Amino acid sequence: MVLRNIVKIDEEKCNGCGQCVDACAEGAIGIIDGKAKLVSEVYCDGLGACIGHCPQDAITVEQREVSEFDEEATKAHLAEKKSPQQQPDFVCPGMMAKELRRKASNTETAQAEVPSQLSHWPVQLKLVSPQAPYFANADLLLVADCVPFAMGDFHNKFLKGRSIVVGCPKLDDARFYIEKLAEIIKINELNGLTVIHMEVPCCSGLRYIAQKVIAGSGVKLSFEDVTIDLRGNVIKTETINK
């Protein structure tokens, strides 16, 4: 162990955009669970070339006791990443937080495409930043990711004028969802919360997640729980008070 410069990543600020991964010539950074993290300290030379590529100001260089930079290990690591047998790291540049605004057009006609009501990006609960400006004082939708496929008028019926996060309570990590949603609720003064899920039993886990988060947050917030059938019809709407 030696005292030297090493990259430090603030996971609270990181939105998982992956730009730092591309900027790191040593391959020291990877996207893990939607956040940028050091793959290994021995791959980081501490020069901080990645800092200027982070749109969230989540990267700094600090001095602390760490393993020495290992140039040979780094070369081997890079060679392994380039190997055809090695599954490449998936980095999606589209994960950067964005607010979307549709420009009015005088040329739109009845034959124009149906306009999207999506106001921001990303929407996956794993990827959004709790500090994103589109959550402040928002009417938030917590939506099972199958719902928009089943419901033909989802955009106009529910999404218009609201912010949204989506996820699958069966396939994804519920604990991670609970932690992320808790951050969003604590940091932002939400105007309202609506939970929308399919009628299948596993999908109702979103309701449990919302209840658990609100109960532990200390925030007085009721929410609408909406159940959709497989044909996209609303079959039940219930107000859950906490």
ABEGO torsion letter per residue (X at the ends): XBBBBBBBBBAAABAGAGAAAAABAAGABBBBGGBBBBABAAABAGAGAAAAABAAGABBBBBBBBBBBBAAAAAAAAAAAABAABBBBBBBAAABBBBBBBBBBAABBAABBBBBABABOBABAAABBAABAAABGBBBBBBBAAAAAABAAAAAAAABGBBBBBBBAAABBAAAAAAAAAAAAAABBBABBBBBBBABAAAAAAAAAAAAAAAAAGBBBBBBBBBBBAAGBBABBBBBBX
